[in-house]
Amino acid sequence: TIDNQETTTHYYISNEYNDAKTFLTKILYEWSVETMHFYKDTALNEDKCKVNKGAFALSILRSFVINILHLNKVENIGRKIVETTYDLTEALTLICMTRIKYGLIK
């Protein structure tokens, strides 16, 4: 523990020869993918979904929802999804805020 913050050490084994920055980039990318899957599984119950046709399209929509919430800096994605499940106004507000913030609407 350093300054009341706990630290951990992770070790990775690889047969690649790269510099530390390249390894860091690859590791952060891998964890961002895992984080997306975690949100899909926990907040959106993707593993419980029994859809056969259109499963890929639903997965893309779930990613879209998670990305919109991330871009709006929502701290608790699961709670926000529960709060806005049937609130179309809130959903559209989040989408519009994202579009304005990133210059898609002028």
All heavy atoms as an XYZ file, in Angstrom:
871
protein
N       0.843     -1.181      0.000
C       0.000      0.000      0.000
C       0.885      1.240      0.000
O       1.804      1.351      0.795
C      -0.918      0.005      1.236
O      -1.673     -1.210      1.243
C      -1.869      1.175      1.219
N       0.598      2.163     -0.902
C       1.354      3.409     -1.014
C       0.360      4.557     -0.950
O      -0.577      4.624     -1.751
C       2.139      3.453     -2.346
C       3.105      2.285     -2.426
C       2.847      4.788     -2.488
C       3.753      2.133     -3.770
N       0.547      5.471      0.007
C      -0.350      6.629      0.170
C      -1.815      6.216      0.216
O      -2.667      6.759     -0.486
C      -0.130      7.647     -0.947
C       1.261      8.256     -0.913
O       1.816      8.375      0.202
O       1.771      8.602     -1.987
N      -2.110      5.201      1.001
C      -3.468      4.679      1.165
C      -4.061      4.130     -0.128
O      -5.267      3.990     -0.252
C      -4.400      5.740      1.755
C      -4.017      6.093      3.168
O      -3.528      5.236      3.919
N      -4.223      7.336      3.550
N      -3.241      3.851     -1.110
C      -3.708      3.228     -2.345
C      -3.019      1.882     -2.490
O      -1.791      1.793     -2.439
C      -3.398      4.105     -3.553
C      -4.213      5.374     -3.589
C      -3.965      6.151     -4.875
O      -3.131      5.795     -5.685
N      -4.728      7.218     -5.063
N      -3.823      0.867     -2.679
C      -3.271     -0.475     -2.821
C      -2.774     -0.683     -4.249
O      -3.408     -0.263     -5.210
C      -4.356     -1.513     -2.506
C      -3.818     -2.914     -2.422
C      -4.864     -3.886     -1.953
O      -5.622     -3.549     -1.027
O      -4.921     -4.985     -2.522
N      -1.632     -1.294     -4.375
C      -1.087     -1.584     -5.703
C      -0.907     -3.095     -5.853
O      -0.736     -3.810     -4.870
C       0.276     -0.900     -5.916
O       1.183     -1.392     -4.937
C       0.147      0.606     -5.781
N      -0.967     -3.549     -7.076
C      -0.725     -4.958     -7.372
C       0.241     -5.043     -8.541
O       0.382     -4.103     -9.321
C      -2.024     -5.696     -7.741
O      -2.620     -5.049     -8.860
C      -3.022     -5.702     -6.587
N       0.890     -6.169     -8.647
C       1.817     -6.407     -9.740
C       1.282     -7.556    -10.590
O       0.865     -8.582    -10.061
C       3.212     -6.783     -9.204
O       3.663     -5.718     -8.359
C       4.192     -6.982    -10.337
N       1.269     -7.352    -11.895
C       0.834     -8.385    -12.831
C       2.025     -8.780    -13.687
O       2.782     -7.931    -14.138
C      -0.292     -7.861    -13.734
C      -1.521     -7.481    -12.990
N      -2.562     -8.339    -12.795
C      -1.866     -6.323    -12.380
C      -3.506     -7.736    -12.095
N      -3.095     -6.502    -11.830
N       2.168    -10.074    -13.917
C       3.247    -10.570    -14.754
C       2.655    -11.166    -16.022
O       1.632    -11.843    -15.990
C       4.056    -11.635    -14.005
C       4.757    -11.083    -12.792
C       4.190    -11.160    -11.529
C       5.996    -10.454    -12.917
C       4.834    -10.634    -10.417
C       6.644     -9.935    -11.814
C       6.058    -10.029    -10.572
O       6.700     -9.509     -9.481
N       3.290    -10.896    -17.133
C       2.841    -11.408    -18.418
C       3.988    -12.171    -19.058
O       5.141    -11.745    -18.991
C       2.406    -10.256    -19.342
C       1.177     -9.540    -18.842
C       1.277     -8.479    -17.950
C      -0.086     -9.944    -19.250
C       0.152     -7.828    -17.474
C      -1.217     -9.299    -18.785
C      -1.092     -8.249    -17.905
O      -2.209     -7.606    -17.442
N       3.641    -13.270    -19.691
C       4.651    -14.065    -20.394
C       4.353    -13.968    -21.886
O       3.213    -14.138    -22.316
C       4.604    -15.545    -19.940
C       4.917    -15.629    -18.453
C       5.561    -16.386    -20.763
C       4.722    -17.012    -17.863
N       5.381    -13.684    -22.652
C       5.194    -13.543    -24.086
C       6.478    -13.941    -24.804
O       7.576    -13.809    -24.267
C       4.851    -12.087    -24.426
O       4.778    -11.924    -25.822
N       6.321    -14.425    -26.027
C       7.502    -14.728    -26.834
C       7.826    -13.582    -27.782
O       8.690    -13.699    -28.636
C       7.305    -16.043    -27.601
C       6.133    -15.976    -28.549
O       5.386    -15.005    -28.570
N       5.952    -17.031    -29.322
N       7.135    -12.457    -27.621
C       7.405    -11.276    -28.427
C       8.548    -10.474    -27.823
O       8.769    -10.498    -26.623
C       6.178    -10.361    -28.487
C       5.035    -10.905    -29.292
C       3.907     -9.885    -29.385
O       4.193     -8.701    -29.667
O       2.765    -10.269    -29.170
N       9.227     -9.760    -28.687
C      10.258     -8.849    -28.213
C       9.830     -7.443    -28.603
O       9.850     -7.080    -29.782
C      11.621     -9.190    -28.824
C      12.713     -8.298    -28.304
C      13.258     -8.502    -27.049
C      13.166     -7.227    -29.065
C      14.247     -7.674    -26.564
C      14.163     -6.385    -28.589
C      14.692     -6.616    -27.338
O      15.671     -5.788    -26.843
N       9.357     -6.678    -27.631
C       8.902     -5.303    -27.863
C       9.366     -4.422    -26.718
O       9.798     -4.912    -25.675
C       7.362     -5.242    -27.930
C       6.824     -5.763    -29.239
O       7.354     -5.447    -30.296
N       5.790     -6.582    -29.174
N       9.201     -3.124    -26.915
C       9.509     -2.209    -25.824
C       8.329     -2.148    -24.847
O       7.237     -2.646    -25.124
C       9.865     -0.822    -26.355
C       8.732     -0.183    -27.146
O       7.712     -0.849    -27.383
O       8.885      0.979    -27.537
N       8.526     -1.539    -23.700
C       7.513     -1.490    -22.644
C       6.250     -0.761    -23.111
O       5.136     -1.166    -22.772
C       8.088     -0.830    -21.404
N       6.425      0.292    -23.895
C       5.270      1.063    -24.354
C       4.350      0.216    -25.237
O       3.129      0.280    -25.117
C       5.745      2.310    -25.098
C       4.632      3.261    -25.434
C       5.179      4.542    -26.041
C       4.041      5.504    -26.306
N       4.506      6.776    -26.821
N       4.923     -0.589    -26.115
C       4.126     -1.456    -26.985
C       3.377     -2.492    -26.163
O       2.197     -2.746    -26.388
C       5.028     -2.151    -28.024
O       5.711     -1.147    -28.769
C       4.225     -3.019    -28.966
N       4.057     -3.092    -25.183
C       3.391     -4.057    -24.318
C       2.249     -3.400    -23.541
O       1.171     -3.961    -23.416
C       4.370     -4.711    -23.348
C       5.119     -5.861    -23.946
C       6.495     -5.833    -24.026
C       4.444     -6.972    -24.425
C       7.195     -6.887    -24.567
C       5.136     -8.036    -24.973
C       6.512     -7.996    -25.053
N       2.493     -2.210    -23.015
C       1.456     -1.506    -22.276
C       0.236     -1.256    -23.155
O      -0.903     -1.475    -22.738
C       1.988     -0.181    -21.726
C       0.959      0.683    -20.997
C       0.445     -0.029    -19.751
C       1.551      2.027    -20.644
N       0.456     -0.822    -24.385
C      -0.642     -0.570    -25.318
C      -1.452     -1.833    -25.556
O      -2.683     -1.816    -25.526
C      -0.096     -0.027    -26.649
O       0.646      1.164    -26.384
C      -1.210      0.275    -27.621
N      -0.771     -2.946    -25.769
C      -1.466     -4.218    -26.010
C      -2.254     -4.666    -24.778
O      -3.375     -5.151    -24.890
C      -0.466     -5.299    -26.416
C       0.075     -5.108    -27.808
C       1.017     -6.221    -28.192
C       1.477     -6.050    -29.621
N       2.181     -7.215    -30.126
N      -1.659     -4.516    -23.615
C      -2.327     -4.929    -22.378
C      -3.556     -4.063    -22.114
O      -4.631     -4.579    -21.772
C      -1.343     -4.876    -21.192
C      -0.293     -5.979    -21.353
C      -2.073     -5.009    -19.857
C       0.909     -5.827    -20.433
N      -3.438     -2.754    -22.290
C      -4.579     -1.865    -22.075
C      -5.698     -2.151    -23.063
O      -6.883     -2.113    -22.712
C      -4.143     -0.403    -22.164
C      -3.259      0.087    -21.022
C      -2.828      1.530    -21.270
C      -3.963     -0.034    -19.685
N      -5.343     -2.460    -24.306
C      -6.363     -2.813    -25.298
C      -7.088     -4.077    -24.870
O      -8.314     -4.154    -24.928
C      -5.745     -2.977    -26.688
C      -6.758     -3.475    -27.684
C      -7.707     -2.607    -28.214
C      -6.782     -4.809    -28.067
C      -8.663     -3.061    -29.105
C      -7.738     -5.274    -28.961
C      -8.674     -4.404    -29.483
O      -9.623     -4.854    -30.356
N      -6.337     -5.084    -24.439
C      -6.944     -6.349    -24.011
C      -7.902     -6.123    -22.847
O      -9.010     -6.656    -22.825
C      -5.866     -7.355    -23.615
C      -6.396     -8.683    -23.129
C      -7.175     -9.461    -24.174
O      -6.877     -9.339    -25.376
O      -8.098    -10.207    -23.779
N      -7.500     -5.305    -21.875
C      -8.368     -5.046    -20.731
C      -9.575     -4.224    -21.125
O     -10.662     -4.377    -20.540
C      -7.595     -4.382    -19.589
C      -6.845     -5.407    -18.809
C      -5.498     -5.619    -18.810
C      -7.395     -6.399    -17.938
N      -5.184     -6.675    -17.996
C      -6.325     -7.171    -17.443
C      -8.680     -6.714    -17.527
C      -6.509     -8.235    -16.568
C      -8.867     -7.768    -16.653
C      -7.793     -8.510    -16.180
N      -9.468     -3.347    -22.117
C     -10.642     -2.582    -22.549
C     -11.673     -3.503    -23.185
O     -12.871     -3.334    -22.989
C     -10.242     -1.466    -23.516
O      -9.832     -1.990    -24.757
N     -11.207     -4.505    -23.923
C     -12.115     -5.495    -24.507
C     -12.783     -6.298    -23.394
O     -14.000     -6.519    -23.412
C     -11.352     -6.421    -25.489
C     -12.221     -7.584    -25.919
C     -10.867     -5.625    -26.689
N     -12.011     -6.740    -22.409
C     -12.568     -7.499    -21.293
C     -13.567     -6.670    -20.506
O     -14.595     -7.184    -20.056
C     -11.457     -8.001    -20.376
C     -10.580     -9.062    -20.996
C     -11.352    -10.300    -21.425
O     -12.280    -10.721    -20.707
O     -11.026    -10.845    -22.496
N     -13.300     -5.388    -20.325
C     -14.220     -4.514    -19.604
C     -15.543     -4.397    -20.352
O     -16.618     -4.442    -19.749
C     -13.590     -3.127    -19.404
O     -12.377     -3.287    -18.676
C     -14.516     -2.191    -18.657
N     -15.482     -4.271    -21.676
C     -16.701     -4.206    -22.482
C     -17.517     -5.479    -22.303
O     -18.735     -5.431    -22.097
C     -16.361     -3.982    -23.953
C     -17.562     -3.976    -24.877
S     -18.666     -2.582    -24.665
C     -17.760     -1.328    -25.515
N     -16.869     -6.645    -22.338
C     -17.582     -7.910    -22.145
C     -18.176     -7.992    -20.743
O     -19.285     -8.496    -20.557
C     -16.666     -9.102    -22.405
C     -16.348     -9.287    -23.854
N     -17.300     -9.597    -24.795
C     -15.192     -9.185    -24.525
C     -16.748     -9.691    -25.975
N     -15.450     -9.434    -25.849
N     -17.448     -7.489    -19.753
C     -17.955     -7.489    -18.381
C     -19.243     -6.675    -18.288
O     -20.234     -7.109    -17.711
C     -16.895     -6.917    -17.427
C     -17.396     -6.718    -16.038
C     -17.517     -7.789    -15.171
C     -17.763     -5.452    -15.592
C     -17.992     -7.608    -13.881
C     -18.236     -5.255    -14.306
C     -18.350     -6.341    -13.450
N     -19.254     -5.468    -18.871
C     -20.452     -4.638    -18.851
C     -21.597     -5.304    -19.595
O     -22.745     -5.263    -19.154
C     -20.189     -3.254    -19.455
C     -19.431     -2.338    -18.541
C     -18.272     -1.713    -18.968
C     -19.871     -2.079    -17.249
C     -17.577     -0.858    -18.134
C     -19.179     -1.231    -16.409
C     -18.033     -0.627    -16.855
O     -17.348      0.211    -16.023
N     -21.297     -5.905    -20.727
C     -22.348     -6.581    -21.480
C     -22.950     -7.736    -20.673
O     -24.155     -7.949    -20.698
C     -21.805     -7.121    -22.808
C     -21.618     -6.076    -23.864
C     -21.108     -6.754    -25.124
C     -21.056     -5.820    -26.286
N     -20.569     -6.512    -27.499
N     -22.101     -8.480    -19.971
C     -22.582     -9.623    -19.205
C     -23.328     -9.209    -17.946
O     -24.369     -9.786    -17.612
C     -21.421    -10.544    -18.807
C     -20.817    -11.248    -20.007
O     -21.482    -11.303    -21.056
O     -19.681    -11.736    -19.891
N     -22.824     -8.224    -17.218
C     -23.428     -7.878    -15.933
C     -24.556     -6.858    -16.058
O     -25.637     -7.071    -15.528
C     -22.369     -7.342    -14.955
O     -21.711     -6.231    -15.530
C     -21.362     -8.410    -14.611
N     -24.319     -5.751    -16.737
C     -25.322     -4.688    -16.809
C     -26.428     -4.992    -17.813
O     -27.579     -4.623    -17.609
C     -24.656     -3.360    -17.156
N     -26.082     -5.665    -18.901
C     -27.056     -5.913    -19.960
C     -27.476     -7.378    -20.069
O     -28.232     -7.737    -20.971
C     -26.500     -5.422    -21.301
C     -26.215     -3.921    -21.352
C     -25.471     -3.567    -22.622
C     -27.497     -3.136    -21.254
N     -26.984     -8.227    -19.174
C     -27.364     -9.655    -19.122
C     -27.234    -10.355    -20.477
O     -28.096    -11.127    -20.874
C     -28.791     -9.812    -18.596
C     -28.931     -9.329    -17.182
O     -28.046     -9.543    -16.359
N     -30.026     -8.655    -16.889
N     -26.158    -10.092    -21.177
C     -25.984    -10.660    -22.509
C     -25.936    -12.187    -22.486
O     -26.469    -12.837    -23.381
C     -24.710    -10.107    -23.159
C     -24.564    -10.542    -24.610
C     -23.381     -9.891    -25.283
O     -22.263    -10.020    -24.787
O     -23.604     -9.260    -26.326
N     -25.330    -12.768    -21.457
C     -25.226    -14.227    -21.400
C     -26.583    -14.905    -21.220
O     -26.749    -16.065    -21.586
C     -24.288    -14.654    -20.269
C     -22.838    -14.370    -20.592
O     -22.529    -14.146    -21.781
O     -22.015    -14.376    -19.660
N     -27.555    -14.189    -20.660
C     -28.885    -14.761    -20.434
C     -29.789    -14.635    -21.656
O     -30.861    -15.217    -21.696
C     -29.549    -14.091    -19.230
C     -28.853    -14.400    -17.931
C     -29.541    -13.708    -16.774
C     -28.776    -13.971    -15.487
N     -29.369    -13.246    -14.358
N     -29.360    -13.876    -22.638
C     -30.167    -13.638    -23.832
C     -30.166    -14.885    -24.712
O     -29.124    -15.417    -25.068
C     -29.623    -12.443    -24.610
S     -30.612    -12.026    -26.046
N     -31.351    -15.361    -25.077
C     -31.490    -16.588    -25.870
C     -31.880    -16.306    -27.319
O     -32.460    -17.140    -27.979
C     -32.544    -17.505    -25.229
C     -32.251    -17.886    -23.797
C     -30.986    -18.690    -23.693
C     -30.723    -19.067    -22.241
N     -29.393    -19.527    -22.006
N     -31.540    -15.142    -27.823
C     -31.877    -14.770    -29.200
C     -30.976    -15.532    -30.162
O     -29.762    -15.595    -29.986
C     -31.698    -13.246    -29.403
C     -31.847    -12.871    -30.858
C     -32.686    -12.503    -28.544
N     -31.564    -16.123    -31.184
C     -30.782    -16.828    -32.204
C     -30.577    -15.953    -33.439
O     -29.469    -15.807    -33.921
C     -31.467    -18.133    -32.605
C     -31.436    -19.151    -31.479
O     -30.470    -19.231    -30.735
N     -32.505    -19.908    -31.337
N     -31.650    -15.386    -33.935
C     -31.551    -14.521    -35.106
C     -31.312    -13.089    -34.645
O     -31.993    -12.588    -33.765
C     -32.827    -14.586    -35.940
C     -33.019    -15.914    -36.616
C     -34.214    -15.884    -37.512
C     -34.358    -17.227    -38.217
N     -35.509    -17.254    -39.121
N     -30.352    -12.445    -35.230
C     -30.068    -11.058    -34.888
C     -29.194    -10.884    -33.661
O     -29.097     -9.787    -33.116
N     -28.544    -11.948    -33.214
C     -27.696    -11.857    -32.015
C     -26.536    -10.889    -32.230
O     -26.174    -10.142    -31.318
C     -27.175    -13.236    -31.631
N     -25.978    -10.885    -33.428
C     -24.863     -9.988    -33.718
C     -25.324     -8.533    -33.652
O     -24.640     -7.678    -33.083
C     -24.258    -10.311    -35.082
C     -23.078     -9.457    -35.434
C     -21.883     -9.590    -34.749
C     -23.165     -8.509    -36.435
C     -20.786     -8.802    -35.059
C     -22.072     -7.717    -36.761
C     -20.886     -7.863    -36.062
N     -26.493     -8.249    -34.227
C     -27.034     -6.884    -34.200
C     -27.304     -6.446    -32.762
O     -27.020     -5.298    -32.393
C     -28.311     -6.801    -35.031
N     -27.824     -7.334    -31.930
C     -28.066     -7.003    -30.521
C     -26.763     -6.724    -29.793
O     -26.696     -5.826    -28.949
C     -28.813     -8.142    -29.830
C     -30.324     -8.160    -30.000
C     -30.921     -9.391    -29.337
C     -30.944     -6.905    -29.439
N     -25.732     -7.470    -30.119
C     -24.433     -7.249    -29.496
C     -23.883     -5.868    -29.857
O     -23.328     -5.167    -29.010
C     -23.443     -8.334    -29.928
O     -22.196     -8.125    -29.321
N     -24.071     -5.473    -31.098
C     -23.637     -4.141    -31.533
C     -24.432     -3.060    -30.807
O     -23.872     -2.059    -30.355
C     -23.767     -3.995    -33.060
C     -22.716     -4.882    -33.744
C     -23.623     -2.544    -33.500
C     -22.871     -4.987    -35.234
N     -25.732     -3.257    -30.656
C     -26.555     -2.277    -29.929
C     -26.125     -2.178    -28.471
O     -26.087     -1.092    -27.898
C     -28.036     -2.655    -30.028
C     -28.678     -2.404    -31.381
C     -30.100     -2.960    -31.401
C     -28.696     -0.923    -31.711
N     -25.792     -3.309    -27.864
C     -25.312     -3.282    -26.481
C     -24.008     -2.495    -26.377
O     -23.817     -1.714    -25.446
C     -25.126     -4.699    -25.968
C     -26.425     -5.422    -25.712
C     -26.160     -6.803    -25.105
N     -27.395     -7.518    -24.944
C     -27.807     -8.514    -25.729
N     -27.039     -8.908    -26.728
N     -28.950     -9.107    -25.514
N     -23.113     -2.707    -27.325
C     -21.856     -1.957    -27.344
C     -22.128     -0.463    -27.511
O     -21.483      0.373    -26.873
C     -20.950     -2.437    -28.481
O     -20.586     -3.768    -28.277
N     -23.077     -0.134    -28.356
C     -23.471      1.251    -28.584
C     -23.944      1.888    -27.275
O     -23.521      2.987    -26.916
C     -24.577      1.290    -29.649
C     -25.096      2.659    -29.963
C     -24.337      3.557    -30.694
C     -26.347      3.050    -29.535
C     -24.818      4.823    -30.991
C     -26.835      4.308    -29.824
C     -26.070      5.197    -30.558
N     -24.802      1.181    -26.536
C     -25.320      1.683    -25.259
C     -24.177      1.929    -24.278
O     -24.085      2.986    -23.648
C     -26.346      0.693    -24.667
C     -26.661      1.027    -23.215
C     -27.612      0.675    -25.502
N     -23.285      0.962    -24.144
C     -22.172      1.085    -23.201
C     -21.255      2.240    -23.594
O     -20.824      3.027    -22.754
C     -21.400     -0.238    -23.092
C     -22.283     -1.275    -22.401
C     -20.088     -0.065    -22.338
C     -21.760     -2.679    -22.465
N     -20.976      2.381    -24.879
C     -20.110      3.471    -25.336
C     -20.749      4.837    -25.098
O     -20.061      5.784    -24.697
C     -19.751      3.292    -26.809
C     -18.723      2.215    -27.010
O     -17.833      2.045    -26.190
N     -18.856      1.464    -28.085
N     -22.050      4.961    -25.326
C     -22.747      6.227    -25.062
C     -22.631      6.576    -23.587
O     -22.355      7.717    -23.211
C     -24.232      6.144    -25.488
C     -24.355      6.085    -26.994
C     -25.041      7.305    -24.912
C     -23.975      7.345    -27.720
N     -22.816      5.583    -22.709
C     -22.724      5.841    -21.270
C     -21.294      6.200    -20.868
O     -21.085      7.088    -20.036
C     -23.233      4.632    -20.487
C     -24.739      4.354    -20.657
C     -25.121      3.056    -19.986
C     -25.570      5.502    -20.136
N     -20.309      5.531    -21.451
C     -18.908      5.876    -21.167
C     -18.585      7.297    -21.622
O     -17.932      8.054    -20.905
C     -17.950      4.909    -21.861
C     -17.655      3.688    -21.087
N     -16.975      3.692    -19.891
C     -17.947      2.388    -21.334
C     -16.861      2.471    -19.441
N     -17.448      1.657    -20.293
N     -19.021      7.655    -22.808
C     -18.739      8.990    -23.338
C     -19.385     10.084    -22.486
O     -18.880     11.197    -22.414
C     -19.205      9.107    -24.790
C     -18.372      8.320    -25.798
C     -19.043      8.326    -27.164
C     -16.957      8.872    -25.896
N     -20.507      9.764    -21.843
C     -21.173     10.718    -20.957
C     -20.683     10.609    -19.522
O     -21.262     11.196    -18.619
C     -22.692     10.540    -21.027
C     -23.256     11.112    -22.293
O     -23.264     12.314    -22.481
N     -23.695     10.244    -23.193
N     -19.611      9.818    -19.331
C     -18.959      9.678    -18.025
C     -19.911      9.226    -16.924
O     -19.871      9.720    -15.793
C     -18.240     10.962    -17.641
C     -17.175     11.357    -18.662
C     -16.220     12.360    -18.124
C     -15.195     12.834    -19.113
N     -14.770     12.043    -20.178
N     -20.794      8.275    -17.263
C     -21.692      7.683    -16.269
C     -20.858      6.776    -15.381
O     -20.117      5.915    -15.866
C     -22.814      6.881    -16.971
C     -23.636      6.101    -15.972
C     -23.692      7.822    -17.777
N     -20.931      6.999    -14.070
C     -20.092      6.255    -13.132
C     -20.574      4.829    -12.907
O     -19.781      3.907    -12.847
C     -20.007      6.989    -11.796
C     -19.186      8.258    -11.890
C     -19.040      8.942    -10.548
O     -19.217      8.284     -9.510
O     -18.745     10.141    -10.552
N     -21.880      4.631    -12.759
C     -22.416      3.300    -12.507
C     -23.315      2.920    -13.676
O     -24.490      3.280    -13.723
C     -23.189      3.288    -11.186
C     -23.566      1.892    -10.760
O     -23.847      1.030    -11.582
N     -23.582      1.673     -9.455
N     -22.752      2.190    -14.621
C     -23.467      1.847    -15.851
C     -24.673      0.967    -15.554
O     -25.754      1.182    -16.086
C     -22.515      1.180    -16.862
C     -21.560      2.259    -17.381
C     -23.274      0.531    -18.003
C     -20.522      1.766    -18.332
N     -24.509     -0.032    -14.690
C     -25.614     -0.916    -14.353
C     -26.793     -0.168    -13.774
O     -27.945     -0.384    -14.167
N     -26.528      0.731    -12.836
C     -27.603      1.511    -12.215
C     -28.281      2.416    -13.235
O     -29.504      2.533    -13.268
C     -27.064      2.350    -11.066
C     -28.178      3.075    -10.320
C     -27.716      3.946     -9.173
N     -26.662      3.349     -8.401
C     -25.632      4.032     -7.898
N     -25.533      5.327     -8.094
N     -24.704      3.435     -7.194
N     -27.493      3.062    -14.097
C     -28.059      3.968    -15.101
C     -28.959      3.204    -16.067
O     -30.016      3.700    -16.459
C     -26.930      4.673    -15.862
C     -27.410      5.791    -16.743
C     -27.966      6.922    -15.915
C     -28.170      8.167    -16.730
N     -28.717      9.252    -15.946
N     -28.572      2.001    -16.423
C     -29.393      1.189    -17.326
C     -30.718      0.838    -16.658
O     -31.780      0.928    -17.273
C     -28.628     -0.065    -17.780
C     -27.535      0.348    -18.772
C     -29.561     -1.092    -18.405
C     -26.573     -0.739    -19.131
N     -30.669      0.455    -15.393
C     -31.903      0.134    -14.670
C     -32.789      1.373    -14.548
O     -33.998      1.301    -14.757
C     -31.582     -0.454    -13.267
C     -32.823     -0.545    -12.413
C     -30.924     -1.815    -13.409
N     -32.196      2.524    -14.233
C     -32.958      3.764    -14.072
C     -33.629      4.213    -15.368
O     -34.702      4.813    -15.342
C     -32.049      4.897    -13.588
C     -31.580      4.767    -12.168
C     -30.537      5.814    -11.805
O     -30.127      6.608    -12.682
O     -30.125      5.833    -10.633
N     -32.997      3.962    -16.501
C     -33.503      4.501    -17.776
C     -34.052      3.425    -18.704
O     -34.228      3.682    -19.895
C     -32.388      5.268    -18.506
O     -31.301      4.375    -18.763
C     -31.906      6.448    -17.702
N     -34.362      2.262    -18.163
C     -34.815      1.152    -19.009
C     -35.990      1.533    -19.896
O     -36.007      1.242    -21.080
C     -35.181     -0.069    -18.151
O     -34.009     -0.487    -17.453
C     -35.672     -1.218    -19.005
N     -36.999      2.174    -19.350
C     -38.182      2.515    -20.138
C     -38.323      4.021    -20.329
O     -39.407      4.522    -20.620
C     -39.434      1.949    -19.465
C     -39.397      0.443    -19.378
C     -39.153     -0.191    -18.177
C     -39.573     -0.334    -20.516
C     -39.100     -1.575    -18.096
C     -39.518     -1.710    -20.456
C     -39.285     -2.323    -19.239
O     -39.221     -3.685    -19.172
N     -37.240      4.755    -20.193
C     -37.274      6.209    -20.294
C     -36.623      6.646    -21.605
O     -35.423      6.892    -21.669
C     -36.560      6.832    -19.096
C     -36.760      8.330    -19.009
O     -37.327      8.920    -19.950
O     -36.326      8.902    -17.994
N     -37.427      6.747    -22.645
C     -36.916      7.111    -23.964
C     -36.330      8.521    -23.972
O     -35.322      8.774    -24.624
C     -38.022      6.994    -25.010
C     -37.622      7.297    -26.453
C     -36.516      6.350    -26.912
C     -38.809      7.197    -27.373
N     -36.922      9.421    -23.207
C     -36.422     10.799    -23.146
C     -34.994     10.839    -22.626
O     -34.136     11.523    -23.181
C     -37.335     11.657    -22.241
O     -38.662     11.580    -22.738
C     -36.884     13.100    -22.222
N     -34.721     10.096    -21.554
C     -33.376     10.058    -20.978
C     -32.385      9.448    -21.977
O     -31.265      9.942    -22.142
C     -33.371      9.256    -19.679
C     -32.020      9.112    -19.035
C     -31.479     10.405    -18.438
O     -32.252     11.359    -18.252
O     -30.269     10.454    -18.157
N     -32.791      8.380    -22.650
C     -31.907      7.740    -23.629
C     -31.565      8.697    -24.763
O     -30.404      8.824    -25.154
C     -32.568      6.478    -24.185
N     -32.555      9.383    -25.273
C     -32.308     10.334    -26.359
C     -31.467     11.516    -25.889
O     -30.639     12.031    -26.638
C     -33.630     10.818    -26.949
C     -34.426      9.757    -27.713
C     -35.785     10.297    -28.130
C     -33.662      9.238    -28.905
N     -31.660     11.934    -24.637
C     -30.847     13.014    -24.077
C     -29.381     12.615    -24.031
O     -28.500     13.387    -24.396
C     -31.346     13.388    -22.664
O     -32.701     13.808    -22.766
C     -30.510     14.496    -22.061
N     -29.105     11.387    -23.582
C     -27.721     10.904    -23.529
C     -27.097     10.869    -24.921
O     -25.951     11.258    -25.116
C     -27.654      9.521    -22.887
C     -27.850      9.478    -21.380
C     -28.069      8.053    -20.915
C     -26.668     10.095    -20.678
N     -27.868     10.413    -25.898
C     -27.351     10.349    -27.270
C     -27.080     11.756    -27.796
O     -26.022     12.022    -28.371
C     -28.339      9.587    -28.188
C     -28.370      8.114    -27.797
C     -27.947      9.755    -29.650
C     -29.474      7.332    -28.437
N     -28.016     12.678    -27.579
C     -27.827     14.051    -28.057
C     -26.662     14.728    -27.364
O     -25.898     15.457    -28.000
C     -29.104     14.860    -27.861
S     -30.399     14.388    -29.018
N     -26.508     14.505    -26.054
C     -25.377     15.093    -25.332
C     -24.063     14.614    -25.924
O     -23.118     15.383    -26.080
C     -25.449     14.730    -23.844
C     -26.512     15.494    -23.089
S     -26.816     14.915    -21.405
C     -25.195     14.596    -20.766
N     -23.997     13.346    -26.277
C     -22.779     12.792    -26.864
C     -22.515     13.420    -28.226
O     -21.393     13.795    -28.538
C     -22.901     11.261    -27.009
O     -23.176     10.705    -25.729
C     -21.629     10.659    -27.565
N     -23.550     13.567    -29.013
C     -23.386     14.127    -30.359
C     -22.950     15.584    -30.298
O     -22.104     16.024    -31.081
C     -24.678     13.978    -31.151
C     -24.977     12.500    -31.450
C     -26.268     12.333    -32.183
N     -26.116     12.862    -33.522
C     -27.141     13.059    -34.343
N     -28.360     12.798    -33.956
N     -26.934     13.525    -35.555
N     -23.499     16.343    -29.356
C     -23.115     17.753    -29.218
C     -21.684     17.848    -28.693
O     -20.871     18.615    -29.196
C     -24.099     18.495    -28.284
C     -25.461     18.601    -28.961
C     -23.556     19.865    -27.888
C     -26.568     19.050    -28.034
N     -21.372     17.065    -27.670
C     -20.055     17.116    -27.027
C     -18.919     16.816    -28.001
O     -17.850     17.386    -27.926
C     -20.045     16.113    -25.871
C     -18.807     16.142    -25.031
C     -18.974     15.172    -23.872
C     -17.811     15.204    -22.938
N     -18.008     14.301    -21.813
N     -19.160     15.890    -28.921
C     -18.107     15.482    -29.841
C     -18.246     16.103    -31.228
O     -17.664     15.642    -32.185
C     -18.033     13.953    -29.913
C     -17.528     13.394    -28.606
C     -18.415     12.984    -27.614
C     -16.177     13.356    -28.343
C     -17.945     12.515    -26.401
C     -15.699     12.883    -27.134
C     -16.592     12.476    -26.166
O     -16.119     12.026    -24.962
N     -19.034     17.168    -31.325
C     -19.099     17.949    -32.557
C     -19.897     17.330    -33.667
O     -19.755     17.724    -34.823
N     -20.748     16.363    -33.372
C     -21.558     15.760    -34.419
C     -22.800     16.586    -34.726
O     -23.402     16.442    -35.765
C     -21.939     14.329    -34.019
C     -20.738     13.408    -33.768
C     -21.197     12.091    -33.180
C     -19.942     13.181    -35.042
N     -23.188     17.439    -33.762
C     -24.273     18.385    -33.967
C     -23.700     19.775    -33.688
O     -23.024     19.979    -32.702
C     -25.449     18.125    -32.988
C     -26.081     16.780    -33.246
C     -26.495     19.232    -33.105
C     -27.193     16.436    -32.276
N     -23.995     20.711    -34.562
C     -23.464     22.066    -34.370
C     -24.561     23.026    -33.995
O     -25.679     22.867    -34.232
C     -22.758     22.518    -35.639
C     -21.557     21.678    -35.904
C     -20.837     22.118    -37.143
C     -19.637     21.193    -37.343
N     -18.869     21.472    -38.476
